[in-house]
Amino acid sequence: MSQSNTNQSGMDQPSPVGTRDIRRFLPHSGAMVLLDRLLEVGPEDLRAEVTIRPDSMFCDGHGVPGWVGVEYMAQAIAAYAGYTAQLRGEAVKIGFLLGTRRYEASCPVFAVGSLLQIHIHRILQADNGIGSFECRIRAGSEQLASATITVFQPADAAVFLEGSTE
């Protein structure tokens, strides 16, 4: 799998990765993996997909509440981090959702049967593990949700969770 293609202008372009199971790039497991597939990834971007089914996590039979879109975005960011870690020969690590700015959803529910594409674009990645991403969710050409998500991935999550600053 290549991370990007170079076009005639020399700029990196996202590369399709097929319908790869996104689980290999996430620190989540079981039912907590909310996304289905990794579609495309580039140096600063990732596109993933989820089909809303009656058995989807958080589904009430009619659909998934719009607020779950924040977690879809966060998992797409986690997949981006996991994918880039694997490119460097590193293990997938856990990260933390620090905050969301301007989450706007045009629908209260993602209806059963909807095919959602989650697009994330890295706008900041600091050396201390803090990152910021512009995110959006689309169904076809219709934008259903957008936000800016801030995340943190410590160098050593176990040390961080124990409260150490080393």
Rosetta constraint file for C-alpha pairs under 8 A:
AtomPair CA 1 CA 17 HARMONIC 6.68 0.50
AtomPair CA 2 CA 15 HARMONIC 6.93 0.50
AtomPair CA 2 CA 17 HARMONIC 7.97 0.50
AtomPair CA 3 CA 14 HARMONIC 7.14 0.50
AtomPair CA 3 CA 15 HARMONIC 6.15 0.50
AtomPair CA 3 CA 41 HARMONIC 6.22 0.50
AtomPair CA 3 CA 42 HARMONIC 5.53 0.50
AtomPair CA 3 CA 43 HARMONIC 6.88 0.50
AtomPair CA 4 CA 12 HARMONIC 5.76 0.50
AtomPair CA 4 CA 13 HARMONIC 5.45 0.50
AtomPair CA 4 CA 14 HARMONIC 5.04 0.50
AtomPair CA 4 CA 15 HARMONIC 4.88 0.50
AtomPair CA 4 CA 41 HARMONIC 7.11 0.50
AtomPair CA 4 CA 42 HARMONIC 5.09 0.50
AtomPair CA 4 CA 43 HARMONIC 6.71 0.50
AtomPair CA 5 CA 12 HARMONIC 5.51 0.50
AtomPair CA 5 CA 13 HARMONIC 5.11 0.50
AtomPair CA 5 CA 14 HARMONIC 6.46 0.50
AtomPair CA 5 CA 15 HARMONIC 5.96 0.50
AtomPair CA 6 CA 10 HARMONIC 5.41 0.50
AtomPair CA 6 CA 11 HARMONIC 5.45 0.50
AtomPair CA 6 CA 12 HARMONIC 4.60 0.50
AtomPair CA 6 CA 13 HARMONIC 5.94 0.50
AtomPair CA 7 CA 11 HARMONIC 5.76 0.50
AtomPair CA 7 CA 12 HARMONIC 6.62 0.50
AtomPair CA 7 CA 13 HARMONIC 6.80 0.50
AtomPair CA 12 CA 42 HARMONIC 7.30 0.50
AtomPair CA 12 CA 43 HARMONIC 7.17 0.50
AtomPair CA 13 CA 42 HARMONIC 6.15 0.50
AtomPair CA 13 CA 43 HARMONIC 7.87 0.50
AtomPair CA 14 CA 40 HARMONIC 6.16 0.50
AtomPair CA 14 CA 41 HARMONIC 5.13 0.50
AtomPair CA 14 CA 42 HARMONIC 3.91 0.50
AtomPair CA 14 CA 43 HARMONIC 7.21 0.50
AtomPair CA 14 CA 45 HARMONIC 7.06 0.50
AtomPair CA 14 CA 46 HARMONIC 7.75 0.50
AtomPair CA 15 CA 40 HARMONIC 5.45 0.50
AtomPair CA 15 CA 41 HARMONIC 5.62 0.50
AtomPair CA 15 CA 42 HARMONIC 6.10 0.50
AtomPair CA 16 CA 39 HARMONIC 5.85 0.50
AtomPair CA 16 CA 40 HARMONIC 4.24 0.50
AtomPair CA 16 CA 41 HARMONIC 6.66 0.50
AtomPair CA 17 CA 38 HARMONIC 6.92 0.50
AtomPair CA 17 CA 39 HARMONIC 5.46 0.50
AtomPair CA 17 CA 40 HARMONIC 5.23 0.50
AtomPair CA 17 CA 41 HARMONIC 7.11 0.50
AtomPair CA 18 CA 38 HARMONIC 7.33 0.50
AtomPair CA 18 CA 39 HARMONIC 5.53 0.50
AtomPair CA 18 CA 40 HARMONIC 7.32 0.50
AtomPair CA 19 CA 37 HARMONIC 5.49 0.50
AtomPair CA 19 CA 38 HARMONIC 6.03 0.50
AtomPair CA 19 CA 39 HARMONIC 5.64 0.50
AtomPair CA 20 CA 37 HARMONIC 5.52 0.50
AtomPair CA 20 CA 38 HARMONIC 5.39 0.50
AtomPair CA 20 CA 39 HARMONIC 6.93 0.50
AtomPair CA 21 CA 36 HARMONIC 6.50 0.50
AtomPair CA 21 CA 37 HARMONIC 5.07 0.50
AtomPair CA 21 CA 38 HARMONIC 6.43 0.50
AtomPair CA 22 CA 26 HARMONIC 6.80 0.50
AtomPair CA 22 CA 35 HARMONIC 7.03 0.50
AtomPair CA 22 CA 36 HARMONIC 6.22 0.50
AtomPair CA 22 CA 37 HARMONIC 4.97 0.50
AtomPair CA 22 CA 38 HARMONIC 5.16 0.50
AtomPair CA 22 CA 79 HARMONIC 6.89 0.50
AtomPair CA 23 CA 27 HARMONIC 7.86 0.50
AtomPair CA 23 CA 28 HARMONIC 7.42 0.50
AtomPair CA 23 CA 29 HARMONIC 7.35 0.50
AtomPair CA 23 CA 33 HARMONIC 6.94 0.50
AtomPair CA 24 CA 82 HARMONIC 7.99 0.50
AtomPair CA 25 CA 78 HARMONIC 7.50 0.50
AtomPair CA 25 CA 79 HARMONIC 4.96 0.50
AtomPair CA 25 CA 80 HARMONIC 7.57 0.50
AtomPair CA 25 CA 81 HARMONIC 7.75 0.50
AtomPair CA 25 CA 82 HARMONIC 4.48 0.50
AtomPair CA 25 CA 83 HARMONIC 5.45 0.50
AtomPair CA 25 CA 86 HARMONIC 7.91 0.50
AtomPair CA 25 CA 92 HARMONIC 6.41 0.50
AtomPair CA 26 CA 33 HARMONIC 7.80 0.50
AtomPair CA 26 CA 75 HARMONIC 7.42 0.50
AtomPair CA 26 CA 78 HARMONIC 6.00 0.50
AtomPair CA 26 CA 79 HARMONIC 5.26 0.50
AtomPair CA 26 CA 82 HARMONIC 5.98 0.50
AtomPair CA 26 CA 92 HARMONIC 6.68 0.50
AtomPair CA 27 CA 78 HARMONIC 7.68 0.50
AtomPair CA 27 CA 82 HARMONIC 7.84 0.50
AtomPair CA 27 CA 92 HARMONIC 6.21 0.50
AtomPair CA 27 CA 93 HARMONIC 6.14 0.50
AtomPair CA 27 CA 94 HARMONIC 5.64 0.50
AtomPair CA 28 CA 32 HARMONIC 6.02 0.50
AtomPair CA 28 CA 33 HARMONIC 5.69 0.50
AtomPair CA 29 CA 33 HARMONIC 5.75 0.50
AtomPair CA 31 CA 57 HARMONIC 6.99 0.50
AtomPair CA 32 CA 57 HARMONIC 7.68 0.50
AtomPair CA 33 CA 75 HARMONIC 7.87 0.50
AtomPair CA 34 CA 50 HARMONIC 7.40 0.50
AtomPair CA 34 CA 56 HARMONIC 7.65 0.50
AtomPair CA 34 CA 57 HARMONIC 6.96 0.50
AtomPair CA 34 CA 72 HARMONIC 6.72 0.50
AtomPair CA 34 CA 75 HARMONIC 7.56 0.50
AtomPair CA 35 CA 48 HARMONIC 7.14 0.50
AtomPair CA 35 CA 49 HARMONIC 6.14 0.50
AtomPair CA 35 CA 50 HARMONIC 4.93 0.50
AtomPair CA 35 CA 72 HARMONIC 6.72 0.50
AtomPair CA 35 CA 75 HARMONIC 7.26 0.50
AtomPair CA 35 CA 76 HARMONIC 7.76 0.50
AtomPair CA 36 CA 48 HARMONIC 7.53 0.50
AtomPair CA 36 CA 49 HARMONIC 5.80 0.50
AtomPair CA 36 CA 50 HARMONIC 4.91 0.50
AtomPair CA 36 CA 51 HARMONIC 7.22 0.50
AtomPair CA 37 CA 48 HARMONIC 5.58 0.50
AtomPair CA 37 CA 49 HARMONIC 5.23 0.50
AtomPair CA 37 CA 50 HARMONIC 6.77 0.50
AtomPair CA 38 CA 46 HARMONIC 7.84 0.50
AtomPair CA 38 CA 47 HARMONIC 6.42 0.50
AtomPair CA 38 CA 48 HARMONIC 4.45 0.50
AtomPair CA 38 CA 49 HARMONIC 6.54 0.50
AtomPair CA 38 CA 79 HARMONIC 7.96 0.50
AtomPair CA 39 CA 46 HARMONIC 7.73 0.50
AtomPair CA 39 CA 47 HARMONIC 5.53 0.50
AtomPair CA 39 CA 48 HARMONIC 5.22 0.50
AtomPair CA 39 CA 49 HARMONIC 6.97 0.50
AtomPair CA 40 CA 46 HARMONIC 5.66 0.50
AtomPair CA 40 CA 47 HARMONIC 5.10 0.50
AtomPair CA 40 CA 48 HARMONIC 7.02 0.50
AtomPair CA 41 CA 45 HARMONIC 5.69 0.50
AtomPair CA 41 CA 46 HARMONIC 4.28 0.50
AtomPair CA 41 CA 47 HARMONIC 6.35 0.50
AtomPair CA 41 CA 80 HARMONIC 7.50 0.50
AtomPair CA 42 CA 46 HARMONIC 6.24 0.50
AtomPair CA 44 CA 121 HARMONIC 5.59 0.50
AtomPair CA 44 CA 122 HARMONIC 5.05 0.50
AtomPair CA 44 CA 123 HARMONIC 7.73 0.50
AtomPair CA 45 CA 80 HARMONIC 7.65 0.50
AtomPair CA 45 CA 119 HARMONIC 7.27 0.50
AtomPair CA 45 CA 120 HARMONIC 5.54 0.50
AtomPair CA 45 CA 121 HARMONIC 4.46 0.50
AtomPair CA 45 CA 122 HARMONIC 6.28 0.50
AtomPair CA 46 CA 76 HARMONIC 7.12 0.50
AtomPair CA 46 CA 77 HARMONIC 7.80 0.50
AtomPair CA 46 CA 80 HARMONIC 6.19 0.50
AtomPair CA 46 CA 119 HARMONIC 5.85 0.50
AtomPair CA 46 CA 120 HARMONIC 5.40 0.50
AtomPair CA 46 CA 121 HARMONIC 6.78 0.50
AtomPair CA 47 CA 76 HARMONIC 7.41 0.50
AtomPair CA 47 CA 117 HARMONIC 6.65 0.50
AtomPair CA 47 CA 118 HARMONIC 5.55 0.50
AtomPair CA 47 CA 119 HARMONIC 4.52 0.50
AtomPair CA 47 CA 120 HARMONIC 6.53 0.50
AtomPair CA 48 CA 76 HARMONIC 6.41 0.50
AtomPair CA 48 CA 117 HARMONIC 5.66 0.50
AtomPair CA 48 CA 118 HARMONIC 5.14 0.50
AtomPair CA 48 CA 119 HARMONIC 6.64 0.50
AtomPair CA 49 CA 115 HARMONIC 7.10 0.50
AtomPair CA 49 CA 116 HARMONIC 5.58 0.50
AtomPair CA 49 CA 117 HARMONIC 4.48 0.50
AtomPair CA 49 CA 118 HARMONIC 5.99 0.50
AtomPair CA 50 CA 115 HARMONIC 5.96 0.50
AtomPair CA 50 CA 116 HARMONIC 5.32 0.50
AtomPair CA 50 CA 117 HARMONIC 6.63 0.50
AtomPair CA 51 CA 112 HARMONIC 7.93 0.50
AtomPair CA 51 CA 113 HARMONIC 6.46 0.50
AtomPair CA 51 CA 114 HARMONIC 5.76 0.50
AtomPair CA 51 CA 115 HARMONIC 4.49 0.50
AtomPair CA 51 CA 116 HARMONIC 6.17 0.50
AtomPair CA 52 CA 56 HARMONIC 6.10 0.50
AtomPair CA 52 CA 63 HARMONIC 6.98 0.50
AtomPair CA 52 CA 64 HARMONIC 7.28 0.50
AtomPair CA 52 CA 110 HARMONIC 7.11 0.50
AtomPair CA 52 CA 111 HARMONIC 6.71 0.50
AtomPair CA 52 CA 112 HARMONIC 4.91 0.50
AtomPair CA 52 CA 113 HARMONIC 5.36 0.50
AtomPair CA 52 CA 114 HARMONIC 5.37 0.50
AtomPair CA 52 CA 115 HARMONIC 6.51 0.50
AtomPair CA 52 CA 116 HARMONIC 7.73 0.50
AtomPair CA 53 CA 59 HARMONIC 7.59 0.50
AtomPair CA 53 CA 63 HARMONIC 7.67 0.50
AtomPair CA 53 CA 112 HARMONIC 5.18 0.50
AtomPair CA 53 CA 113 HARMONIC 5.99 0.50
AtomPair CA 54 CA 59 HARMONIC 6.15 0.50
AtomPair CA 54 CA 60 HARMONIC 7.51 0.50
AtomPair CA 54 CA 61 HARMONIC 5.24 0.50
AtomPair CA 54 CA 62 HARMONIC 7.21 0.50
AtomPair CA 54 CA 63 HARMONIC 7.19 0.50
AtomPair CA 54 CA 112 HARMONIC 6.15 0.50
AtomPair CA 55 CA 59 HARMONIC 6.56 0.50
AtomPair CA 55 CA 61 HARMONIC 7.78 0.50
AtomPair CA 56 CA 64 HARMONIC 7.63 0.50
AtomPair CA 57 CA 64 HARMONIC 7.77 0.50
AtomPair CA 58 CA 64 HARMONIC 5.64 0.50
AtomPair CA 58 CA 65 HARMONIC 7.27 0.50
AtomPair CA 58 CA 68 HARMONIC 7.86 0.50
AtomPair CA 59 CA 63 HARMONIC 5.06 0.50
AtomPair CA 59 CA 64 HARMONIC 4.46 0.50
AtomPair CA 59 CA 65 HARMONIC 7.38 0.50
AtomPair CA 60 CA 64 HARMONIC 6.67 0.50
AtomPair CA 61 CA 112 HARMONIC 7.44 0.50
AtomPair CA 62 CA 111 HARMONIC 6.03 0.50
AtomPair CA 62 CA 112 HARMONIC 5.76 0.50
AtomPair CA 63 CA 109 HARMONIC 5.72 0.50
AtomPair CA 63 CA 110 HARMONIC 5.28 0.50
AtomPair CA 63 CA 111 HARMONIC 4.16 0.50
AtomPair CA 63 CA 112 HARMONIC 4.76 0.50
AtomPair CA 64 CA 68 HARMONIC 6.95 0.50
AtomPair CA 64 CA 109 HARMONIC 5.39 0.50
AtomPair CA 64 CA 110 HARMONIC 5.07 0.50
AtomPair CA 64 CA 111 HARMONIC 6.52 0.50
AtomPair CA 64 CA 112 HARMONIC 7.53 0.50
AtomPair CA 65 CA 69 HARMONIC 7.94 0.50
AtomPair CA 65 CA 108 HARMONIC 6.00 0.50
AtomPair CA 65 CA 109 HARMONIC 4.39 0.50
AtomPair CA 65 CA 110 HARMONIC 6.24 0.50
AtomPair CA 66 CA 105 HARMONIC 6.42 0.50
AtomPair CA 66 CA 107 HARMONIC 6.37 0.50
AtomPair CA 66 CA 108 HARMONIC 4.82 0.50
AtomPair CA 66 CA 109 HARMONIC 4.69 0.50
AtomPair CA 66 CA 110 HARMONIC 6.01 0.50
AtomPair CA 67 CA 105 HARMONIC 7.76 0.50
AtomPair CA 67 CA 108 HARMONIC 7.75 0.50
AtomPair CA 68 CA 72 HARMONIC 6.55 0.50
AtomPair CA 69 CA 73 HARMONIC 6.19 0.50
AtomPair CA 69 CA 137 HARMONIC 7.44 0.50
AtomPair CA 69 CA 145 HARMONIC 7.12 0.50
AtomPair CA 70 CA 74 HARMONIC 6.18 0.50
AtomPair CA 70 CA 100 HARMONIC 7.81 0.50
AtomPair CA 70 CA 103 HARMONIC 7.60 0.50
AtomPair CA 70 CA 147 HARMONIC 7.85 0.50
AtomPair CA 71 CA 75 HARMONIC 6.01 0.50
AtomPair CA 72 CA 76 HARMONIC 6.27 0.50
AtomPair CA 72 CA 118 HARMONIC 7.09 0.50
AtomPair CA 73 CA 77 HARMONIC 6.33 0.50
AtomPair CA 73 CA 118 HARMONIC 6.43 0.50
AtomPair CA 73 CA 119 HARMONIC 7.71 0.50
AtomPair CA 73 CA 120 HARMONIC 7.11 0.50
AtomPair CA 73 CA 135 HARMONIC 6.31 0.50
AtomPair CA 73 CA 136 HARMONIC 7.45 0.50
AtomPair CA 73 CA 137 HARMONIC 7.84 0.50
AtomPair CA 73 CA 149 HARMONIC 7.83 0.50
AtomPair CA 74 CA 78 HARMONIC 6.21 0.50
AtomPair CA 74 CA 97 HARMONIC 6.83 0.50
AtomPair CA 74 CA 149 HARMONIC 7.35 0.50
AtomPair CA 75 CA 79 HARMONIC 6.09 0.50
AtomPair CA 76 CA 80 HARMONIC 6.25 0.50
AtomPair CA 76 CA 118 HARMONIC 6.90 0.50
AtomPair CA 76 CA 119 HARMONIC 7.61 0.50
AtomPair CA 76 CA 120 HARMONIC 6.82 0.50
AtomPair CA 77 CA 81 HARMONIC 6.29 0.50
AtomPair CA 77 CA 120 HARMONIC 6.67 0.50
AtomPair CA 77 CA 133 HARMONIC 7.66 0.50
AtomPair CA 78 CA 82 HARMONIC 6.06 0.50
AtomPair CA 78 CA 94 HARMONIC 7.79 0.50
AtomPair CA 78 CA 95 HARMONIC 7.14 0.50
AtomPair CA 79 CA 83 HARMONIC 5.88 0.50
AtomPair CA 80 CA 84 HARMONIC 6.15 0.50
AtomPair CA 81 CA 85 HARMONIC 6.01 0.50
AtomPair CA 81 CA 92 HARMONIC 7.52 0.50
AtomPair CA 82 CA 86 HARMONIC 6.17 0.50
AtomPair CA 82 CA 91 HARMONIC 7.49 0.50
AtomPair CA 82 CA 92 HARMONIC 4.73 0.50
AtomPair CA 82 CA 93 HARMONIC 6.91 0.50
AtomPair CA 83 CA 87 HARMONIC 6.36 0.50
AtomPair CA 83 CA 92 HARMONIC 7.80 0.50
AtomPair CA 84 CA 88 HARMONIC 6.48 0.50
AtomPair CA 85 CA 89 HARMONIC 6.39 0.50
AtomPair CA 85 CA 90 HARMONIC 4.98 0.50
AtomPair CA 85 CA 91 HARMONIC 6.25 0.50
AtomPair CA 85 CA 92 HARMONIC 6.15 0.50
AtomPair CA 86 CA 90 HARMONIC 5.15 0.50
AtomPair CA 86 CA 91 HARMONIC 6.19 0.50
AtomPair CA 86 CA 92 HARMONIC 6.90 0.50
AtomPair CA 93 CA 153 HARMONIC 7.66 0.50
AtomPair CA 93 CA 157 HARMONIC 7.75 0.50
AtomPair CA 94 CA 153 HARMONIC 6.64 0.50
AtomPair CA 94 CA 157 HARMONIC 6.86 0.50
AtomPair CA 95 CA 151 HARMONIC 6.95 0.50
AtomPair CA 95 CA 152 HARMONIC 5.59 0.50
AtomPair CA 95 CA 153 HARMONIC 4.23 0.50
AtomPair CA 95 CA 154 HARMONIC 6.91 0.50
AtomPair CA 95 CA 157 HARMONIC 7.74 0.50
AtomPair CA 96 CA 151 HARMONIC 5.55 0.50
AtomPair CA 96 CA 152 HARMONIC 5.10 0.50
AtomPair CA 96 CA 153 HARMONIC 6.26 0.50
AtomPair CA 97 CA 149 HARMONIC 7.50 0.50
AtomPair CA 97 CA 150 HARMONIC 6.34 0.50
AtomPair CA 97 CA 151 HARMONIC 4.58 0.50
AtomPair CA 97 CA 152 HARMONIC 6.54 0.50
AtomPair CA 98 CA 149 HARMONIC 7.71 0.50
AtomPair CA 98 CA 150 HARMONIC 5.42 0.50
AtomPair CA 98 CA 151 HARMONIC 5.05 0.50
AtomPair CA 98 CA 152 HARMONIC 6.57 0.50
AtomPair CA 99 CA 149 HARMONIC 5.94 0.50
AtomPair CA 99 CA 150 HARMONIC 5.20 0.50
AtomPair CA 99 CA 151 HARMONIC 7.03 0.50
AtomPair CA 100 CA 147 HARMONIC 6.60 0.50
AtomPair CA 100 CA 148 HARMONIC 5.76 0.50
AtomPair CA 100 CA 149 HARMONIC 4.62 0.50
AtomPair CA 100 CA 150 HARMONIC 6.28 0.50
AtomPair CA 101 CA 147 HARMONIC 5.89 0.50
AtomPair CA 101 CA 148 HARMONIC 5.09 0.50
AtomPair CA 101 CA 149 HARMONIC 6.41 0.50
AtomPair CA 102 CA 146 HARMONIC 7.53 0.50
AtomPair CA 102 CA 147 HARMONIC 5.26 0.50
AtomPair CA 102 CA 148 HARMONIC 6.55 0.50
AtomPair CA 103 CA 145 HARMONIC 7.10 0.50
AtomPair CA 103 CA 146 HARMONIC 5.68 0.50
AtomPair CA 103 CA 147 HARMONIC 4.32 0.50
AtomPair CA 103 CA 148 HARMONIC 7.16 0.50
AtomPair CA 104 CA 145 HARMONIC 5.41 0.50
AtomPair CA 104 CA 146 HARMONIC 5.45 0.50
AtomPair CA 104 CA 147 HARMONIC 6.47 0.50
AtomPair CA 105 CA 144 HARMONIC 5.61 0.50
AtomPair CA 105 CA 145 HARMONIC 4.14 0.50
AtomPair CA 105 CA 146 HARMONIC 6.66 0.50
AtomPair CA 106 CA 143 HARMONIC 7.75 0.50
AtomPair CA 106 CA 144 HARMONIC 5.14 0.50
AtomPair CA 106 CA 145 HARMONIC 6.15 0.50
AtomPair CA 107 CA 144 HARMONIC 6.37 0.50
AtomPair CA 107 CA 145 HARMONIC 7.92 0.50
AtomPair CA 110 CA 114 HARMONIC 6.64 0.50
AtomPair CA 114 CA 139 HARMONIC 6.90 0.50
AtomPair CA 115 CA 139 HARMONIC 5.91 0.50
AtomPair CA 115 CA 140 HARMONIC 7.77 0.50
AtomPair CA 116 CA 137 HARMONIC 6.45 0.50
AtomPair CA 116 CA 138 HARMONIC 5.60 0.50
AtomPair CA 116 CA 139 HARMONIC 4.84 0.50
AtomPair CA 116 CA 140 HARMONIC 7.63 0.50
AtomPair CA 117 CA 137 HARMONIC 5.61 0.50
AtomPair CA 117 CA 138 HARMONIC 5.22 0.50
AtomPair CA 117 CA 139 HARMONIC 6.31 0.50
AtomPair CA 117 CA 140 HARMONIC 7.90 0.50
AtomPair CA 118 CA 135 HARMONIC 7.25 0.50
AtomPair CA 118 CA 136 HARMONIC 5.89 0.50
AtomPair CA 118 CA 137 HARMONIC 4.58 0.50
AtomPair CA 118 CA 138 HARMONIC 6.58 0.50
AtomPair CA 119 CA 135 HARMONIC 5.65 0.50
AtomPair CA 119 CA 136 HARMONIC 5.36 0.50
AtomPair CA 119 CA 137 HARMONIC 6.34 0.50
AtomPair CA 120 CA 133 HARMONIC 6.21 0.50
AtomPair CA 120 CA 134 HARMONIC 5.73 0.50
AtomPair CA 120 CA 135 HARMONIC 4.43 0.50
AtomPair CA 120 CA 136 HARMONIC 6.64 0.50
AtomPair CA 121 CA 133 HARMONIC 5.30 0.50
AtomPair CA 121 CA 134 HARMONIC 5.16 0.50
AtomPair CA 121 CA 135 HARMONIC 6.37 0.50
AtomPair CA 122 CA 131 HARMONIC 7.42 0.50
AtomPair CA 122 CA 132 HARMONIC 6.11 0.50
AtomPair CA 122 CA 133 HARMONIC 4.45 0.50
AtomPair CA 122 CA 134 HARMONIC 6.53 0.50
AtomPair CA 123 CA 131 HARMONIC 7.64 0.50
AtomPair CA 123 CA 132 HARMONIC 5.64 0.50
AtomPair CA 123 CA 133 HARMONIC 5.40 0.50
AtomPair CA 123 CA 134 HARMONIC 6.82 0.50
AtomPair CA 124 CA 130 HARMONIC 7.92 0.50
AtomPair CA 124 CA 131 HARMONIC 5.21 0.50
AtomPair CA 124 CA 132 HARMONIC 4.98 0.50
AtomPair CA 124 CA 133 HARMONIC 6.98 0.50
AtomPair CA 125 CA 129 HARMONIC 6.95 0.50
AtomPair CA 125 CA 130 HARMONIC 5.97 0.50
AtomPair CA 125 CA 131 HARMONIC 4.30 0.50
AtomPair CA 125 CA 132 HARMONIC 6.62 0.50
AtomPair CA 126 CA 130 HARMONIC 5.35 0.50
AtomPair CA 126 CA 131 HARMONIC 6.17 0.50
AtomPair CA 128 CA 154 HARMONIC 7.35 0.50
AtomPair CA 129 CA 152 HARMONIC 5.29 0.50
AtomPair CA 129 CA 153 HARMONIC 4.83 0.50
AtomPair CA 129 CA 154 HARMONIC 5.55 0.50
AtomPair CA 129 CA 155 HARMONIC 7.19 0.50
AtomPair CA 130 CA 150 HARMONIC 7.15 0.50
AtomPair CA 130 CA 151 HARMONIC 5.69 0.50
AtomPair CA 130 CA 152 HARMONIC 4.41 0.50
AtomPair CA 130 CA 153 HARMONIC 6.51 0.50
AtomPair CA 131 CA 150 HARMONIC 5.70 0.50
AtomPair CA 131 CA 151 HARMONIC 5.24 0.50
AtomPair CA 131 CA 152 HARMONIC 6.25 0.50
AtomPair CA 132 CA 148 HARMONIC 6.87 0.50
AtomPair CA 132 CA 149 HARMONIC 5.66 0.50
AtomPair CA 132 CA 150 HARMONIC 4.42 0.50
AtomPair CA 132 CA 151 HARMONIC 6.31 0.50
AtomPair CA 133 CA 148 HARMONIC 5.56 0.50
AtomPair CA 133 CA 149 HARMONIC 5.25 0.50
AtomPair CA 133 CA 150 HARMONIC 6.49 0.50
AtomPair CA 134 CA 146 HARMONIC 7.65 0.50
AtomPair CA 134 CA 147 HARMONIC 6.11 0.50
AtomPair CA 134 CA 148 HARMONIC 4.57 0.50
AtomPair CA 134 CA 149 HARMONIC 6.53 0.50
AtomPair CA 135 CA 146 HARMONIC 5.50 0.50
AtomPair CA 135 CA 147 HARMONIC 5.32 0.50
AtomPair CA 135 CA 148 HARMONIC 5.96 0.50
AtomPair CA 135 CA 149 HARMONIC 7.17 0.50
AtomPair CA 136 CA 143 HARMONIC 7.07 0.50
AtomPair CA 136 CA 144 HARMONIC 7.54 0.50
AtomPair CA 136 CA 145 HARMONIC 5.46 0.50
AtomPair CA 136 CA 146 HARMONIC 4.14 0.50
AtomPair CA 136 CA 147 HARMONIC 6.50 0.50
AtomPair CA 137 CA 143 HARMONIC 5.95 0.50
AtomPair CA 137 CA 144 HARMONIC 5.53 0.50
AtomPair CA 137 CA 145 HARMONIC 5.03 0.50
AtomPair CA 137 CA 146 HARMONIC 6.34 0.50
AtomPair CA 138 CA 142 HARMONIC 5.45 0.50
AtomPair CA 138 CA 143 HARMONIC 4.35 0.50
AtomPair CA 138 CA 144 HARMONIC 5.36 0.50
AtomPair CA 138 CA 145 HARMONIC 7.13 0.50
AtomPair CA 139 CA 143 HARMONIC 6.57 0.50
AtomPair CA 139 CA 144 HARMONIC 6.90 0.50
AtomPair CA 153 CA 157 HARMONIC 7.57 0.50
AtomPair CA 154 CA 160 HARMONIC 6.77 0.50
AtomPair CA 156 CA 160 HARMONIC 6.27 0.50
AtomPair CA 157 CA 161 HARMONIC 5.97 0.50
AtomPair CA 158 CA 162 HARMONIC 6.26 0.50
AtomPair CA 159 CA 163 HARMONIC 6.60 0.50
AtomPair CA 159 CA 164 HARMONIC 5.62 0.50
AtomPair CA 159 CA 165 HARMONIC 7.62 0.50
AtomPair CA 159 CA 166 HARMONIC 7.43 0.50
AtomPair CA 160 CA 164 HARMONIC 5.55 0.50
AtomPair CA 160 CA 165 HARMONIC 6.64 0.50
